Amino acid sequence: GPILWVISTTTLRQTVTPAALLGRVSAINIMSYGARPIGALLGTLVAMSWGPGISLAVAAAGFFVQLCVIAASPAARLVQQPA
């Protein structure tokens, strides 16, 4: 699941970003990887407090929210890059 998410979001980002800005957008995306330890910490705290099953459910809920956001966005129906 997560690797499919990375591939699909990377493809979307490269499709909708003008060529001149691809480097900047990719750099911002790479910087966002710094949030992963924060997510790991939150997952650990949830698992310690309520168990690993709840921690996995919270992570799945987060992915579902992301899915809903992109599905509702006009980008999901984009066929080609706007002029």
CNS distance restraints for C-alpha pairs under 8 A (distance, minus, plus):
assign (resid   1 and name CA) (resid   5 and name CA) 6.26 0.50 0.50
assign (resid   2 and name CA) (resid   6 and name CA) 6.30 0.50 0.50
assign (resid   3 and name CA) (resid   7 and name CA) 6.22 0.50 0.50
assign (resid   4 and name CA) (resid   8 and name CA) 6.06 0.50 0.50
assign (resid   5 and name CA) (resid   9 and name CA) 6.02 0.50 0.50
assign (resid   6 and name CA) (resid  10 and name CA) 5.95 0.50 0.50
assign (resid   7 and name CA) (resid  11 and name CA) 6.13 0.50 0.50
assign (resid   8 and name CA) (resid  12 and name CA) 6.15 0.50 0.50
assign (resid   9 and name CA) (resid  13 and name CA) 5.99 0.50 0.50
assign (resid  10 and name CA) (resid  14 and name CA) 6.12 0.50 0.50
assign (resid  11 and name CA) (resid  15 and name CA) 6.10 0.50 0.50
assign (resid  12 and name CA) (resid  16 and name CA) 6.25 0.50 0.50
assign (resid  12 and name CA) (resid  75 and name CA) 7.88 0.50 0.50
assign (resid  13 and name CA) (resid  17 and name CA) 5.90 0.50 0.50
assign (resid  14 and name CA) (resid  18 and name CA) 7.98 0.50 0.50
assign (resid  14 and name CA) (resid  22 and name CA) 6.88 0.50 0.50
assign (resid  15 and name CA) (resid  80 and name CA) 7.35 0.50 0.50
assign (resid  15 and name CA) (resid  81 and name CA) 6.27 0.50 0.50
assign (resid  16 and name CA) (resid  75 and name CA) 7.76 0.50 0.50
assign (resid  16 and name CA) (resid  80 and name CA) 7.83 0.50 0.50
assign (resid  16 and name CA) (resid  81 and name CA) 5.45 0.50 0.50
assign (resid  16 and name CA) (resid  82 and name CA) 7.72 0.50 0.50
assign (resid  17 and name CA) (resid  21 and name CA) 6.44 0.50 0.50
assign (resid  17 and name CA) (resid  22 and name CA) 6.08 0.50 0.50
assign (resid  17 and name CA) (resid  25 and name CA) 7.71 0.50 0.50
assign (resid  17 and name CA) (resid  81 and name CA) 7.81 0.50 0.50
assign (resid  18 and name CA) (resid  22 and name CA) 6.51 0.50 0.50
assign (resid  18 and name CA) (resid  81 and name CA) 7.95 0.50 0.50
assign (resid  21 and name CA) (resid  25 and name CA) 6.20 0.50 0.50
assign (resid  22 and name CA) (resid  26 and name CA) 5.97 0.50 0.50
assign (resid  23 and name CA) (resid  27 and name CA) 6.11 0.50 0.50
assign (resid  24 and name CA) (resid  28 and name CA) 6.30 0.50 0.50
assign (resid  25 and name CA) (resid  29 and name CA) 6.25 0.50 0.50
assign (resid  26 and name CA) (resid  30 and name CA) 6.21 0.50 0.50
assign (resid  27 and name CA) (resid  31 and name CA) 6.21 0.50 0.50
assign (resid  28 and name CA) (resid  32 and name CA) 6.34 0.50 0.50
assign (resid  29 and name CA) (resid  33 and name CA) 7.06 0.50 0.50
assign (resid  30 and name CA) (resid  34 and name CA) 7.96 0.50 0.50
assign (resid  32 and name CA) (resid  36 and name CA) 7.89 0.50 0.50
assign (resid  34 and name CA) (resid  38 and name CA) 7.85 0.50 0.50
assign (resid  35 and name CA) (resid  39 and name CA) 6.44 0.50 0.50
assign (resid  36 and name CA) (resid  40 and name CA) 6.13 0.50 0.50
assign (resid  37 and name CA) (resid  41 and name CA) 6.07 0.50 0.50
assign (resid  38 and name CA) (resid  42 and name CA) 6.22 0.50 0.50
assign (resid  39 and name CA) (resid  43 and name CA) 6.02 0.50 0.50
assign (resid  40 and name CA) (resid  44 and name CA) 6.09 0.50 0.50
assign (resid  41 and name CA) (resid  45 and name CA) 6.18 0.50 0.50
assign (resid  42 and name CA) (resid  46 and name CA) 6.14 0.50 0.50
assign (resid  43 and name CA) (resid  47 and name CA) 6.05 0.50 0.50
assign (resid  43 and name CA) (resid  55 and name CA) 5.64 0.50 0.50
assign (resid  43 and name CA) (resid  56 and name CA) 7.94 0.50 0.50
assign (resid  43 and name CA) (resid  59 and name CA) 7.64 0.50 0.50
assign (resid  44 and name CA) (resid  48 and name CA) 6.01 0.50 0.50
assign (resid  44 and name CA) (resid  55 and name CA) 7.60 0.50 0.50
assign (resid  45 and name CA) (resid  49 and name CA) 6.08 0.50 0.50
assign (resid  46 and name CA) (resid  50 and name CA) 5.75 0.50 0.50
assign (resid  46 and name CA) (resid  51 and name CA) 6.86 0.50 0.50
assign (resid  46 and name CA) (resid  52 and name CA) 7.59 0.50 0.50
assign (resid  46 and name CA) (resid  54 and name CA) 7.19 0.50 0.50
assign (resid  46 and name CA) (resid  55 and name CA) 5.42 0.50 0.50
assign (resid  47 and name CA) (resid  51 and name CA) 4.23 0.50 0.50
assign (resid  47 and name CA) (resid  52 and name CA) 4.44 0.50 0.50
assign (resid  47 and name CA) (resid  53 and name CA) 7.43 0.50 0.50
assign (resid  47 and name CA) (resid  54 and name CA) 6.71 0.50 0.50
assign (resid  47 and name CA) (resid  55 and name CA) 5.04 0.50 0.50
assign (resid  48 and name CA) (resid  52 and name CA) 7.43 0.50 0.50
assign (resid  50 and name CA) (resid  54 and name CA) 6.17 0.50 0.50
assign (resid  50 and name CA) (resid  55 and name CA) 7.45 0.50 0.50
assign (resid  51 and name CA) (resid  55 and name CA) 6.53 0.50 0.50
assign (resid  52 and name CA) (resid  56 and name CA) 6.21 0.50 0.50
assign (resid  53 and name CA) (resid  57 and name CA) 6.22 0.50 0.50
assign (resid  54 and name CA) (resid  58 and name CA) 6.11 0.50 0.50
assign (resid  55 and name CA) (resid  59 and name CA) 6.33 0.50 0.50
assign (resid  56 and name CA) (resid  60 and name CA) 6.12 0.50 0.50
assign (resid  57 and name CA) (resid  61 and name CA) 6.07 0.50 0.50
assign (resid  58 and name CA) (resid  62 and name CA) 6.26 0.50 0.50
assign (resid  59 and name CA) (resid  63 and name CA) 6.42 0.50 0.50
assign (resid  60 and name CA) (resid  64 and name CA) 6.15 0.50 0.50
assign (resid  61 and name CA) (resid  65 and name CA) 6.21 0.50 0.50
assign (resid  62 and name CA) (resid  66 and name CA) 6.39 0.50 0.50
assign (resid  63 and name CA) (resid  67 and name CA) 6.17 0.50 0.50
assign (resid  64 and name CA) (resid  68 and name CA) 6.19 0.50 0.50
assign (resid  65 and name CA) (resid  69 and name CA) 6.25 0.50 0.50
assign (resid  66 and name CA) (resid  70 and name CA) 6.34 0.50 0.50
assign (resid  67 and name CA) (resid  71 and name CA) 5.95 0.50 0.50
assign (resid  68 and name CA) (resid  72 and name CA) 6.04 0.50 0.50
assign (resid  69 and name CA) (resid  73 and name CA) 6.24 0.50 0.50
assign (resid  70 and name CA) (resid  75 and name CA) 7.18 0.50 0.50
assign (resid  70 and name CA) (resid  76 and name CA) 6.28 0.50 0.50
assign (resid  71 and name CA) (resid  76 and name CA) 5.72 0.50 0.50
assign (resid  72 and name CA) (resid  76 and name CA) 7.31 0.50 0.50
assign (resid  73 and name CA) (resid  77 and name CA) 7.90 0.50 0.50
assign (resid  74 and name CA) (resid  78 and name CA) 6.61 0.50 0.50
